[in-house]
C-alpha cells in the first residue's frame, strides 16, 4: 500500500508533486461515514462503498421512534456502560465523547436537547434531517459514494473485490477502513458476510452473539395470557438474577411481554450478563418485583388486611393497585387460585420467578457482540496483521446498552480509524 518511492532529482528539475492518496471506506453506516468525513478533511481522495441501495439505512430505522444520539450522564458513568471492553472504548470516547458528538451534530445545523431520561435527541427527533445534512457535507467535501457495491473479499494480490451493478471489479487504495457492522438486521446491510474473508486472512474474530436482545420463556406463555396481553408493556417493575459468578444483578424499569418471552429497555439494559449467565447454565431464572417501590413487609401487611366480601383480585387492585398484566402474570406463574396466605403471596409479588431458555435470534437483536477482536487492532484501530487496513464500528468485539451508547462509540471509532488512516498515509515515502 506504499505510495510512489522518492529519489534524487536531476539538477535544475522542479520537485515532483506527491500523488494524492486514495482511501476506500467499506460500509456506509455511522462509523464508515465518520471515517470518510475525517479522511476527506485530510485532503485524501475518498471512495465509500456500500452493499445497500442507500447508506445509513439502519441509522434511519433506529431513528424512527426518536433518534437517541448519546446520553448526558457524567462521563465515568457513561464509560461504565461498556463493561468488559471499557479499556478499549475509553480512549475513543476521550477523543470524541458525548459532548463533542453534540457539538458535531450542531455543526450540521441540527440542534439537540436532553430528554427527561438524560438521553440526548435532535430537535425534531428524526434521523433523516441529520443524515441528509451529513451526506450533503460529505459530497461537498469530495467523498464519492457508491451504492449496491458488495465487498466480496481480497484478491490474490491484495486488491479489494467488489460486486456491483456492472459486475465484479477490483479496487486498490493507499488505506482502507472497514465499517461493515455486526450481524443484526441483515435486511439493512449488517449481515456479517465479511467474517469469512476476514477469517481467511487469519484475522482474529470472536463469534457474533446477540446484544440488546429479547429472551424466550422456557415453557412459553399460555394462550390465555397471549390473547389478552401479548405486546403490552410491563411498567414499574424490577428484574433480578444471579450470574454465573454468583453476582446478583437488579435493575428497575419497563419491559414488554412478547409472544415468546420478554424484551424492551429493562431487558436490553441487562441483556449482556443475562445472555452470559444463560449460556453458562443452559437456562436462567429471573425474578420480577411487581412492586419495587414497596418492601416485602408493607406488601404483606396490605394483603393481610380484611377484604370482606371483595374478591382477591379486587383486594389486590384496591390495596396494591395491582391489576391488568401484573395480576395476570401472578396467575400465569402461581396458577388459580392464588395463595391465600398473605406472606406467600407477598413473596411472589416481590420475586415472581420466570425461567428463560434462550435469547432471540441474532438477526432480531438491536446490536451484536463479537467480531474483530480488539487485541487484533492497534490504538489507531489498524489491523496489526494488515498495515494500512483499519476497522471501526459494530464489527469490532464490544457491546453497550441502548441509550445512545452504541451510536456514540460507533462514531468515535469511525473518527479514530479515519485519523489513524490519515496518520498512516502521512508516513508514506514521497
C-alpha positions, 0 to 999 in steps of 0.5 A, spaced: 500 500 500 506 504 499 505 510 495 510 512 489 518 511 492 522 518 492 529 519 489 534 524 487 532 529 482 536 531 476 539 538 477 535 544 475 528 539 475 522 542 479 520 537 485 515 532 483 508 533 486 506 527 491 500 523 488 494 524 492 492 518 496 486 514 495 482 511 501 476 506 500 471 506 506 467 499 506 460 500 509 456 506 509 453 506 516 455 511 522 462 509 523 464 508 515 461 515 514 465 518 520 471 515 517 470 518 510 468 525 513 475 525 517 479 522 511 476 527 506 478 533 511 485 530 510 485 532 503 485 524 501 481 522 495 475 518 498 471 512 495 465 509 500 462 503 498 456 500 500 452 493 499 445 497 500 441 501 495 442 507 500 447 508 506 445 509 513 439 505 512 439 502 519 441 509 522 434 511 519 430 505 522 433 506 529 431 513 528 424 512 527 421 512 534 426 518 536 433 518 534 437 517 541 444 520 539 448 519 546 446 520 553 448 526 558 450 522 564 457 524 567 462 521 563 465 515 568 458 513 568 457 513 561 464 509 560 461 504 565 456 502 560 461 498 556 463 493 561 468 488 559 471 492 553 471 499 557 479 499 556 478 499 549 472 504 548 475 509 553 480 512 549 475 513 543 470 516 547 476 521 550 477 523 543 470 524 541 465 523 547 458 525 548 459 532 548 463 533 542 458 528 538 453 534 540 457 539 538 458 535 531 451 534 530 450 542 531 455 543 526 450 540 521 445 545 523 441 540 527 440 542 534 439 537 540 436 537 547 436 532 553 430 528 554 427 527 561 431 520 561 438 524 560 438 521 553 440 526 548 435 527 541 435 532 535 430 537 535 425 534 531 427 527 533 428 524 526 434 521 523 433 523 516 434 531 517 441 529 520 443 524 515 441 528 509 445 534 512 451 529 513 451 526 506 450 533 503 457 535 507 460 529 505 459 530 497 461 537 498 467 535 501 469 530 495 467 523 498 464 519 492 459 514 494 457 508 491 451 504 492 449 496 491 457 495 491 458 488 495 465 487 498 466 480 496 473 479 499 481 480 497 484 478 491 490 474 490 494 480 490 491 484 495 486 488 491 479 489 494 473 485 490 467 488 489 460 486 486 456 491 483 451 493 478 456 492 472 459 486 475 465 484 479 471 489 479 477 490 483 479 496 487 486 498 490 487 504 495 493 507 499 488 505 506 482 502 507 477 502 513 472 497 514 465 499 517 461 493 515 457 492 522 455 486 526 450 481 524 443 484 526 438 486 521 441 483 515 435 486 511 439 493 512 446 491 510 449 488 517 449 481 515 456 479 517 458 476 510 465 479 511 467 474 517 469 469 512 474 473 508 476 476 514 477 469 517 481 467 511 486 472 512 487 469 519 484 475 522 482 474 529 474 474 530 470 472 536 463 469 534 457 474 533 452 473 539 446 477 540 446 484 544 440 488 546 436 482 545 429 479 547 429 472 551 424 466 550 420 463 556 422 456 557 415 453 557 412 459 553 406 463 555 399 460 555 394 462 550 390 465 555 395 470 557 397 471 549 390 473 547 389 478 552 396 481 553 401 479 548 405 486 546 403 490 552 408 493 556 410 491 563 411 498 567 414 499 574 417 493 575 424 490 577 428 484 574 433 480 578 438 474 577 444 471 579 450 470 574 454 465 573 459 468 578 454 468 583 453 476 582 446 478 583 444 483 578 437 488 579 435 493 575 428 497 575 424 499 569 419 497 563 419 491 559 414 488 554 411 481 554 412 478 547 409 472 544 415 468 546 418 471 552 420 478 554 424 484 551 424 492 551 429 497 555 429 493 562 431 487 558 436 490 553 439 494 559 441 487 562 441 483 556 449 482 556 450 478 563 443 475 562 445 472 555 452 470 559 449 467 565 444 463 560 449 460 556 453 458 562 447 454 565 443 452 559 437 456 562 436 462 567 431 464 572 429 471 573 425 474 578 420 480 577 418 485 583 411 487 581 412 492 586 419 495 587 417 501 590 414 497 596 418 492 601 416 485 602 413 487 609 408 493 607 406 488 601 404 483 606 401 487 611 396 490 605 394 483 603 393 481 610 388 486 611 380 484 611 377 484 604 370 482 606 366 480 601 371 483 595 374 478 591 382 477 591 383 480 585 379 486 587 383 486 594 389 486 590 387 492 585 384 496 591 390 495 596 396 494 591 393 497 585 395 491 582 391 489 576 391 488 568 398 484 566 401 484 573 395 480 576 395 476 570 402 474 570 401 472 578 396 467 575 400 465 569 406 463 574 402 461 581 396 458 577 388 459 580 387 460 585 392 464 588 395 463 595 391 465 600 396 466 605 398 473 605 406 472 606 406 467 600 403 471 596 407 477 598 413 473 596 411 472 589 409 479 588 416 481 590 420 475 586 415 472 581 420 467 578 420 466 570 425 461 567 428 463 560 431 458 555 434 462 550 435 469 547 432 471 540 435 470 534 441 474 532 438 477 526 432 480 531 437 483 536 438 491 536 446 490 536 451 484 536 457 482 540 463 479 537 467 480 531 474 483 530 477 482 536 480 488 539 487 485 541 487 484 533 487 492 532 492 497 534 490 504 538 489 507 531 484 501 530 489 498 524 489 491 523 496 489 526 496 483 521 494 488 515 498 495 515 494 500 512 487 496 513 483 499 519 476 497 522 471 501 526 464 500 528 459 494 530 464 489 527 469 490 532 468 485 539 464 490 544 457 491 546 453 497 550 446 498 552 441 502 548 441 509 550 445 512 545 451 508 547 452 504 541 451 510 536 456 514 540 462 509 540 460 507 533 462 514 531 468 515 535 471 509 532 469 511 525 473 518 527 479 514 530 480 509 524 479 515 519 485 519 523 489 513 524 488 512 516 490 519 515 496 518 520 498 512 516 498 515 509 502 521 512 508 516 513 508 514 506 515 515 502 514 521 497 
